[in-house]
Amino acid sequence: MKDISIEERATKLAQYIIDSKDTVRGAAKKFGISKSTVHKDVSERLKKINPSLARDVRKILDENKAERHIRGGMATKLKYSHIHEHKE
C-alpha cells in the first residue's frame, strides 16, 4: 500500500469494507496498516475525496459498532467454554 496515493488507499479501504463488511481492525490487518490510519482514511479523508462512498462505508462502520457488543460476548463465551469443558 506504500506505492499508492492516500486518496487511492482511502478508496480501496472503503471499497474493501463495503464489499466484505469487515471491521476497521480487519481491514487494517488485511492491508498491513494501523487501525488509526484506516479510520482516518475512511472517516475523514474519504469525505473530501468521494462523499457518496464515505456515506456507504459509514453505514457499514455503524453496523459493526452496533454489533460489537455481540461479537465480544460471543468471544468471551467461546473463551470460557473451553475451560468449562476441561472441568467435566
Backbone atoms as SQL, in Angstrom:
CREATE TABLE atoms (id INTEGER PRIMARY KEY, chain TEXT, resi INTEGER, resn TEXT, atom TEXT, x REAL, y REAL, z REAL);
INSERT INTO atoms VALUES
  (1, 'A', 1, 'MET', 'N', 0.818, -1.204, 0.000),
  (2, 'A', 1, 'MET', 'CA', 0.000, 0.000, 0.000),
  (3, 'A', 1, 'MET', 'C', 0.857, 1.261, 0.000),
  (4, 'A', 2, 'LYS', 'N', 2.157, 1.116, 0.119),
  (5, 'A', 2, 'LYS', 'CA', 3.018, 2.294, 0.195),
  (6, 'A', 2, 'LYS', 'C', 3.230, 2.960, -1.159),
  (7, 'A', 3, 'ASP', 'N', 2.939, 2.239, -2.235),
  (8, 'A', 3, 'ASP', 'CA', 3.181, 2.775, -3.567),
  (9, 'A', 3, 'ASP', 'C', 2.008, 3.585, -4.117),
  (10, 'A', 4, 'ILE', 'N', 0.904, 3.652, -3.377),
  (11, 'A', 4, 'ILE', 'CA', -0.272, 4.354, -3.895),
  (12, 'A', 4, 'ILE', 'C', -0.528, 5.633, -3.092),
  (13, 'A', 5, 'SER', 'N', -1.311, 6.517, -3.674),
  (14, 'A', 5, 'SER', 'CA', -1.616, 7.787, -3.015),
  (15, 'A', 5, 'SER', 'C', -2.583, 7.566, -1.847),
  (16, 'A', 6, 'ILE', 'N', -2.655, 8.537, -0.985),
  (17, 'A', 6, 'ILE', 'CA', -3.564, 8.475, 0.162),
  (18, 'A', 6, 'ILE', 'C', -5.009, 8.375, -0.325),
  (19, 'A', 7, 'GLU', 'N', -5.325, 9.124, -1.362),
  (20, 'A', 7, 'GLU', 'CA', -6.682, 9.110, -1.901),
  (21, 'A', 7, 'GLU', 'C', -7.049, 7.723, -2.428),
  (22, 'A', 8, 'GLU', 'N', -6.123, 7.115, -3.139),
  (23, 'A', 8, 'GLU', 'CA', -6.356, 5.781, -3.687),
  (24, 'A', 8, 'GLU', 'C', -6.476, 4.755, -2.558),
  (25, 'A', 9, 'ARG', 'N', -5.631, 4.894, -1.550),
  (26, 'A', 9, 'ARG', 'CA', -5.682, 3.987, -0.397),
  (27, 'A', 9, 'ARG', 'C', -7.024, 4.098, 0.311),
  (28, 'A', 10, 'ALA', 'N', -7.485, 5.311, 0.546),
  (29, 'A', 10, 'ALA', 'CA', -8.764, 5.526, 1.227),
  (30, 'A', 10, 'ALA', 'C', -9.908, 4.910, 0.432),
  (31, 'A', 11, 'THR', 'N', -9.867, 5.062, -0.874),
  (32, 'A', 11, 'THR', 'CA', -10.911, 4.498, -1.733),
  (33, 'A', 11, 'THR', 'C', -10.879, 2.973, -1.702),
  (34, 'A', 12, 'LYS', 'N', -9.682, 2.381, -1.787),
  (35, 'A', 12, 'LYS', 'CA', -9.558, 0.915, -1.748),
  (36, 'A', 12, 'LYS', 'C', -10.023, 0.365, -0.405),
  (37, 'A', 13, 'LEU', 'N', -9.662, 1.031, 0.677),
  (38, 'A', 13, 'LEU', 'CA', -10.087, 0.590, 2.008),
  (39, 'A', 13, 'LEU', 'C', -11.608, 0.630, 2.122),
  (40, 'A', 14, 'ALA', 'N', -12.197, 1.716, 1.677),
  (41, 'A', 14, 'ALA', 'CA', -13.654, 1.856, 1.747),
  (42, 'A', 14, 'ALA', 'C', -14.339, 0.777, 0.926),
  (43, 'A', 15, 'GLN', 'N', -13.849, 0.540, -0.275),
  (44, 'A', 15, 'GLN', 'CA', -14.454, -0.473, -1.138),
  (45, 'A', 15, 'GLN', 'C', -14.328, -1.861, -0.505),
  (46, 'A', 16, 'TYR', 'N', -13.188, -2.138, 0.101),
  (47, 'A', 16, 'TYR', 'CA', -12.990, -3.426, 0.767),
  (48, 'A', 16, 'TYR', 'C', -13.976, -3.591, 1.932),
  (49, 'A', 17, 'ILE', 'N', -14.118, -2.556, 2.749),
  (50, 'A', 17, 'ILE', 'CA', -15.021, -2.631, 3.902),
  (51, 'A', 17, 'ILE', 'C', -16.463, -2.814, 3.441),
  (52, 'A', 18, 'ILE', 'N', -16.853, -2.123, 2.401),
  (53, 'A', 18, 'ILE', 'CA', -18.214, -2.243, 1.874),
  (54, 'A', 18, 'ILE', 'C', -18.447, -3.649, 1.317),
  (55, 'A', 19, 'ASP', 'N', -17.508, -4.143, 0.529),
  (56, 'A', 19, 'ASP', 'CA', -17.667, -5.459, -0.105),
  (57, 'A', 19, 'ASP', 'C', -17.644, -6.601, 0.908),
  (58, 'A', 20, 'SER', 'N', -16.757, -6.505, 1.894),
  (59, 'A', 20, 'SER', 'CA', -16.567, -7.619, 2.831),
  (60, 'A', 20, 'SER', 'C', -17.336, -7.442, 4.133),
  (61, 'A', 21, 'LYS', 'N', -17.816, -6.227, 4.380),
  (62, 'A', 21, 'LYS', 'CA', -18.465, -5.878, 5.655),
  (63, 'A', 21, 'LYS', 'C', -17.513, -6.114, 6.831),
  (64, 'A', 22, 'ASP', 'N', -16.235, -5.997, 6.561),
  (65, 'A', 22, 'ASP', 'CA', -15.208, -6.211, 7.588),
  (66, 'A', 22, 'ASP', 'C', -15.119, -4.994, 8.497),
  (67, 'A', 23, 'THR', 'N', -14.484, -5.183, 9.632),
  (68, 'A', 23, 'THR', 'CA', -14.298, -4.112, 10.601),
  (69, 'A', 23, 'THR', 'C', -13.059, -3.287, 10.256),
  (70, 'A', 24, 'VAL', 'N', -12.883, -2.169, 10.947),
  (71, 'A', 24, 'VAL', 'CA', -11.683, -1.353, 10.777),
  (72, 'A', 24, 'VAL', 'C', -10.461, -2.191, 11.134),
  (73, 'A', 25, 'ARG', 'N', -10.571, -2.943, 12.216),
  (74, 'A', 25, 'ARG', 'CA', -9.456, -3.798, 12.652),
  (75, 'A', 25, 'ARG', 'C', -9.128, -4.842, 11.585),
  (76, 'A', 26, 'GLY', 'N', -10.155, -5.460, 11.005),
  (77, 'A', 26, 'GLY', 'CA', -9.948, -6.464, 9.960),
  (78, 'A', 26, 'GLY', 'C', -9.318, -5.864, 8.714),
  (79, 'A', 27, 'ALA', 'N', -9.776, -4.681, 8.325),
  (80, 'A', 27, 'ALA', 'CA', -9.215, -4.003, 7.151),
  (81, 'A', 27, 'ALA', 'C', -7.758, -3.627, 7.402),
  (82, 'A', 28, 'ALA', 'N', -7.461, -3.164, 8.605),
  (83, 'A', 28, 'ALA', 'CA', -6.087, -2.790, 8.940),
  (84, 'A', 28, 'ALA', 'C', -5.165, -4.003, 8.824),
  (85, 'A', 29, 'LYS', 'N', -5.618, -5.115, 9.331),
  (86, 'A', 29, 'LYS', 'CA', -4.818, -6.341, 9.271),
  (87, 'A', 29, 'LYS', 'C', -4.633, -6.788, 7.820),
  (88, 'A', 30, 'LYS', 'N', -5.700, -6.742, 7.041),
  (89, 'A', 30, 'LYS', 'CA', -5.653, -7.171, 5.639),
  (90, 'A', 30, 'LYS', 'C', -4.677, -6.321, 4.827),
  (91, 'A', 31, 'PHE', 'N', -4.679, -5.006, 5.059),
  (92, 'A', 31, 'PHE', 'CA', -3.853, -4.097, 4.268),
  (93, 'A', 31, 'PHE', 'C', -2.501, -3.791, 4.922),
  (94, 'A', 32, 'GLY', 'N', -2.281, -4.298, 6.129),
  (95, 'A', 32, 'GLY', 'CA', -0.991, -4.106, 6.787),
  (96, 'A', 32, 'GLY', 'C', -0.732, -2.680, 7.242),
  (97, 'A', 33, 'ILE', 'N', -1.788, -1.996, 7.660),
  (98, 'A', 33, 'ILE', 'CA', -1.643, -0.629, 8.174),
  (99, 'A', 33, 'ILE', 'C', -2.348, -0.539, 9.527),
  (100, 'A', 34, 'SER', 'N', -2.195, 0.578, 10.201),
  (101, 'A', 34, 'SER', 'CA', -2.778, 0.713, 11.537),
  (102, 'A', 34, 'SER', 'C', -4.278, 0.988, 11.484),
  (103, 'A', 35, 'LYS', 'N', -4.949, 0.651, 12.589),
  (104, 'A', 35, 'LYS', 'CA', -6.387, 0.921, 12.706),
  (105, 'A', 35, 'LYS', 'C', -6.637, 2.422, 12.605),
  (106, 'A', 36, 'SER', 'N', -5.750, 3.200, 13.190),
  (107, 'A', 36, 'SER', 'CA', -5.903, 4.668, 13.154),
  (108, 'A', 36, 'SER', 'C', -5.888, 5.189, 11.728),
  (109, 'A', 37, 'THR', 'N', -4.998, 4.643, 10.916),
  (110, 'A', 37, 'THR', 'CA', -4.901, 5.071, 9.518),
  (111, 'A', 37, 'THR', 'C', -6.166, 4.698, 8.756),
  (112, 'A', 38, 'VAL', 'N', -6.648, 3.471, 8.951),
  (113, 'A', 38, 'VAL', 'CA', -7.875, 3.042, 8.278),
  (114, 'A', 38, 'VAL', 'C', -9.021, 3.959, 8.675),
  (115, 'A', 39, 'HIS', 'N', -9.147, 4.190, 9.972),
  (116, 'A', 39, 'HIS', 'CA', -10.254, 5.017, 10.459),
  (117, 'A', 39, 'HIS', 'C', -10.178, 6.432, 9.900),
  (118, 'A', 40, 'LYS', 'N', -8.996, 7.018, 9.923),
  (119, 'A', 40, 'LYS', 'CA', -8.836, 8.380, 9.407),
  (120, 'A', 40, 'LYS', 'C', -9.131, 8.430, 7.906),
  (121, 'A', 41, 'ASP', 'N', -8.654, 7.427, 7.173),
  (122, 'A', 41, 'ASP', 'CA', -8.887, 7.392, 5.722),
  (123, 'A', 41, 'ASP', 'C', -10.371, 7.316, 5.395),
  (124, 'A', 42, 'VAL', 'N', -11.090, 6.389, 6.034),
  (125, 'A', 42, 'VAL', 'CA', -12.491, 6.183, 5.649),
  (126, 'A', 42, 'VAL', 'C', -13.455, 7.134, 6.332),
  (127, 'A', 43, 'SER', 'N', -13.039, 7.740, 7.450),
  (128, 'A', 43, 'SER', 'CA', -13.942, 8.639, 8.170),
  (129, 'A', 43, 'SER', 'C', -13.739, 10.105, 7.811),
  (130, 'A', 44, 'GLU', 'N', -12.506, 10.504, 7.585),
  (131, 'A', 44, 'GLU', 'CA', -12.227, 11.923, 7.335),
  (132, 'A', 44, 'GLU', 'C', -11.824, 12.197, 5.886),
  (133, 'A', 45, 'ARG', 'N', -10.782, 11.536, 5.439),
  (134, 'A', 45, 'ARG', 'CA', -10.245, 11.825, 4.106),
  (135, 'A', 45, 'ARG', 'C', -11.245, 11.505, 2.999),
  (136, 'A', 46, 'LEU', 'N', -11.962, 10.404, 3.165),
  (137, 'A', 46, 'LEU', 'CA', -12.873, 9.965, 2.115),
  (138, 'A', 46, 'LEU', 'C', -14.017, 10.956, 1.888),
  (139, 'A', 47, 'LYS', 'N', -14.418, 11.692, 2.926),
  (140, 'A', 47, 'LYS', 'CA', -15.486, 12.698, 2.771),
  (141, 'A', 47, 'LYS', 'C', -15.124, 13.727, 1.716),
  (142, 'A', 48, 'LYS', 'N', -13.842, 14.078, 1.655),
  (143, 'A', 48, 'LYS', 'CA', -13.389, 15.084, 0.695),
  (144, 'A', 48, 'LYS', 'C', -13.169, 14.488, -0.692),
  (145, 'A', 49, 'ILE', 'N', -12.818, 13.198, -0.723),
  (146, 'A', 49, 'ILE', 'CA', -12.494, 12.534, -1.983),
  (147, 'A', 49, 'ILE', 'C', -13.751, 12.048, -2.694),
  (148, 'A', 50, 'ASN', 'N', -14.604, 11.336, -1.946),
  (149, 'A', 50, 'ASN', 'CA', -15.790, 10.716, -2.531),
  (150, 'A', 50, 'ASN', 'C', -16.885, 10.643, -1.464),
  (151, 'A', 51, 'PRO', 'N', -17.671, 11.706, -1.315),
  (152, 'A', 51, 'PRO', 'CA', -18.691, 11.750, -0.258),
  (153, 'A', 51, 'PRO', 'C', -19.707, 10.606, -0.315),
  (154, 'A', 52, 'SER', 'N', -20.055, 10.172, -1.498),
  (155, 'A', 52, 'SER', 'CA', -21.014, 9.078, -1.643),
  (156, 'A', 52, 'SER', 'C', -20.451, 7.774, -1.075),
  (157, 'A', 53, 'LEU', 'N', -19.210, 7.480, -1.419),
  (158, 'A', 53, 'LEU', 'CA', -18.537, 6.286, -0.900),
  (159, 'A', 53, 'LEU', 'C', -18.359, 6.400, 0.613),
  (160, 'A', 54, 'ALA', 'N', -18.080, 7.595, 1.089),
  (161, 'A', 54, 'ALA', 'CA', -17.924, 7.823, 2.532),
  (162, 'A', 54, 'ALA', 'C', -19.220, 7.507, 3.280),
  (163, 'A', 55, 'ARG', 'N', -20.355, 7.885, 2.705),
  (164, 'A', 55, 'ARG', 'CA', -21.652, 7.568, 3.335),
  (165, 'A', 55, 'ARG', 'C', -21.895, 6.061, 3.370),
  (166, 'A', 56, 'ASP', 'N', -21.551, 5.389, 2.275),
  (167, 'A', 56, 'ASP', 'CA', -21.744, 3.937, 2.214),
  (168, 'A', 56, 'ASP', 'C', -20.888, 3.207, 3.244),
  (169, 'A', 57, 'VAL', 'N', -19.648, 3.603, 3.369),
  (170, 'A', 57, 'VAL', 'CA', -18.756, 2.934, 4.326),
  (171, 'A', 57, 'VAL', 'C', -19.163, 3.286, 5.761),
  (172, 'A', 58, 'ARG', 'N', -19.689, 4.484, 5.973),
  (173, 'A', 58, 'ARG', 'CA', -20.151, 4.881, 7.315),
  (174, 'A', 58, 'ARG', 'C', -21.283, 3.964, 7.779),
  (175, 'A', 59, 'LYS', 'N', -22.166, 3.579, 6.858),
  (176, 'A', 59, 'LYS', 'CA', -23.263, 2.667, 7.214),
  (177, 'A', 59, 'LYS', 'C', -22.713, 1.340, 7.728),
  (178, 'A', 60, 'ILE', 'N', -21.698, 0.807, 7.055),
  (179, 'A', 60, 'ILE', 'CA', -21.089, -0.466, 7.463),
  (180, 'A', 60, 'ILE', 'C', -20.405, -0.305, 8.817),
  (181, 'A', 61, 'LEU', 'N', -19.672, 0.781, 8.991),
  (182, 'A', 61, 'LEU', 'CA', -18.975, 1.006, 10.262),
  (183, 'A', 61, 'LEU', 'C', -19.970, 1.161, 11.408),
  (184, 'A', 62, 'ASP', 'N', -21.093, 1.814, 11.149),
  (185, 'A', 62, 'ASP', 'CA', -22.118, 1.965, 12.183),
  (186, 'A', 62, 'ASP', 'C', -22.750, 0.615, 12.534),
  (187, 'A', 63, 'GLU', 'N', -22.969, -0.224, 11.522),
  (188, 'A', 63, 'GLU', 'CA', -23.488, -1.575, 11.782),
  (189, 'A', 63, 'GLU', 'C', -22.501, -2.364, 12.637),
  (190, 'A', 64, 'ASN', 'N', -21.225, -2.306, 12.267),
  (191, 'A', 64, 'ASN', 'CA', -20.199, -3.024, 13.021),
  (192, 'A', 64, 'ASN', 'C', -20.136, -2.540, 14.465),
  (193, 'A', 65, 'LYS', 'N', -20.274, -1.242, 14.655),
  (194, 'A', 65, 'LYS', 'CA', -20.234, -0.696, 16.008),
  (195, 'A', 65, 'LYS', 'C', -21.436, -1.167, 16.813),
  (196, 'A', 66, 'ALA', 'N', -22.594, -1.229, 16.190),
  (197, 'A', 66, 'ALA', 'CA', -23.802, -1.673, 16.879),
  (198, 'A', 66, 'ALA', 'C', -23.714, -3.155, 17.260),
  (199, 'A', 67, 'GLU', 'N', -23.003, -3.937, 16.459),
  (200, 'A', 67, 'GLU', 'CA', -22.884, -5.369, 16.709),
  (201, 'A', 67, 'GLU', 'C', -21.677, -5.726, 17.566),
  (202, 'A', 68, 'ARG', 'N', -20.860, -4.760, 17.882),
  (203, 'A', 68, 'ARG', 'CA', -19.598, -5.011, 18.586),
  (204, 'A', 68, 'ARG', 'C', -19.799, -5.740, 19.903),
  (205, 'A', 69, 'HIS', 'N', -20.790, -5.360, 20.666),
  (206, 'A', 69, 'HIS', 'CA', -21.014, -5.988, 21.973),
  (207, 'A', 69, 'HIS', 'C', -21.422, -7.451, 21.818),
  (208, 'A', 70, 'ILE', 'N', -22.086, -7.777, 20.721),
  (209, 'A', 70, 'ILE', 'CA', -22.480, -9.161, 20.471),
  (210, 'A', 70, 'ILE', 'C', -21.245, -10.007, 20.157),
  (211, 'A', 71, 'ARG', 'N', -20.374, -9.491, 19.282),
  (212, 'A', 71, 'ARG', 'CA', -19.149, -10.222, 18.949),
  (213, 'A', 71, 'ARG', 'C', -18.279, -10.414, 20.178),
  (214, 'A', 72, 'GLY', 'N', -18.199, -9.403, 21.021),
  (215, 'A', 72, 'GLY', 'CA', -17.416, -9.503, 22.247),
  (216, 'A', 72, 'GLY', 'C', -17.976, -10.555, 23.182),
  (217, 'A', 73, 'GLY', 'N', -19.292, -10.593, 23.308),
  (218, 'A', 73, 'GLY', 'CA', -19.939, -11.589, 24.155),
  (219, 'A', 73, 'GLY', 'C', -19.712, -12.998, 23.640),
  (220, 'A', 74, 'MET', 'N', -19.768, -13.158, 22.323),
  (221, 'A', 74, 'MET', 'CA', -19.544, -14.478, 21.733),
  (222, 'A', 74, 'MET', 'C', -18.099, -14.920, 21.949),
  (223, 'A', 75, 'ALA', 'N', -17.165, -14.004, 21.828),
  (224, 'A', 75, 'ALA', 'CA', -15.752, -14.335, 22.042),
  (225, 'A', 75, 'ALA', 'C', -15.517, -14.754, 23.490),
  (226, 'A', 76, 'THR', 'N', -16.133, -14.043, 24.416),
  (227, 'A', 76, 'THR', 'CA', -15.988, -14.388, 25.834),
  (228, 'A', 76, 'THR', 'C', -16.609, -15.750, 26.119),
  (229, 'A', 77, 'LYS', 'N', -17.762, -16.001, 25.548),
  (230, 'A', 77, 'LYS', 'CA', -18.429, -17.291, 25.740),
  (231, 'A', 77, 'LYS', 'C', -17.544, -18.426, 25.213),
  (232, 'A', 78, 'LEU', 'N', -16.979, -18.234, 24.040),
  (233, 'A', 78, 'LEU', 'CA', -16.107, -19.247, 23.455),
  (234, 'A', 78, 'LEU', 'C', -14.866, -19.459, 24.321),
  (235, 'A', 79, 'LYS', 'N', -14.299, -18.381, 24.800),
  (236, 'A', 79, 'LYS', 'CA', -13.099, -18.460, 25.628),
  (237, 'A', 79, 'LYS', 'C', -13.360, -19.311, 26.872),
  (238, 'A', 80, 'TYR', 'N', -14.463, -19.071, 27.537),
  (239, 'A', 80, 'TYR', 'CA', -14.736, -19.772, 28.784),
  (240, 'A', 80, 'TYR', 'C', -15.402, -21.129, 28.580),
  (241, 'A', 81, 'SER', 'N', -15.912, -21.403, 27.389),
  (242, 'A', 81, 'SER', 'CA', -16.498, -22.721, 27.151),
  (243, 'A', 81, 'SER', 'C', -15.415, -23.798, 27.143),
  (244, 'A', 82, 'HIS', 'N', -14.214, -23.453, 26.742),
  (245, 'A', 82, 'HIS', 'CA', -13.102, -24.404, 26.751),
  (246, 'A', 82, 'HIS', 'C', -12.688, -24.751, 28.184),
  (247, 'A', 83, 'ILE', 'N', -12.720, -23.780, 29.047),
  (248, 'A', 83, 'ILE', 'CA', -12.369, -24.010, 30.450),
  (249, 'A', 83, 'ILE', 'C', -13.415, -24.920, 31.100),
  (250, 'A', 84, 'HIS', 'N', -14.671, -24.686, 30.792),
  (251, 'A', 84, 'HIS', 'CA', -15.756, -25.472, 31.365),
  (252, 'A', 84, 'HIS', 'C', -15.688, -26.930, 30.894),
  (253, 'A', 85, 'GLU', 'N', -15.304, -27.134, 29.633),
  (254, 'A', 85, 'GLU', 'CA', -15.205, -28.489, 29.085),
  (255, 'A', 85, 'GLU', 'C', -14.164, -29.318, 29.828),
  (256, 'A', 86, 'HIS', 'N', -13.058, -28.701, 30.237),
  (257, 'A', 86, 'HIS', 'CA', -11.985, -29.427, 30.914),
  (258, 'A', 86, 'HIS', 'C', -12.390, -29.858, 32.323),
  (259, 'A', 87, 'LYS', 'N', -13.315, -29.157, 32.935),
  (260, 'A', 87, 'LYS', 'CA', -13.739, -29.485, 34.300),
  (261, 'A', 87, 'LYS', 'C', -14.649, -30.711, 34.318),
  (262, 'A', 88, 'GLU', 'N', -15.349, -30.941, 33.231),
  (263, 'A', 88, 'GLU', 'CA', -16.324, -32.047, 33.205),
  (264, 'A', 88, 'GLU', 'C', -15.686, -33.393, 33.029);
